[in-house]
Amino acid sequence: MISETVVIQNKVGLHSRPATSFIQKANEYNCSVWIEKNERRVNAKSLLGVLSLGVLQGTEINIIADGADEREAVEAMVALVHSNFSEIG
């Protein structure tokens, strides 16, 4: 299991289209992927789970993965966040 902490910088946070992009990226990997905000952990492959966290711009989240391709998954998810989801929203 590995994890990395990132800060969401895009204007709309993880809402609507950015959340969908996040989920689609998580689903490219076989490992389990979660995001955690304030010690509340949800499945990063679930739209309702991700939206339920209410992640806004400036929010710190942990991206956690466990499984065979966990390192690749976390690296890809972090890269997506650092790209600011290309400011979709």
Secondary structure as UniProt FT lines:
FT   STRAND          2..7
FT   TURN            11..12
FT   HELIX           17..26
FT   TURN            27..28
FT   STRAND          32..37
FT   TURN            38..39
FT   STRAND          40..43
FT   TURN            44..45
FT   HELIX           47..52
FT   TURN            57..58
FT   STRAND          60..66
FT   TURN            68..69
FT   HELIX           70..82
FT   HELIX           84..87
//
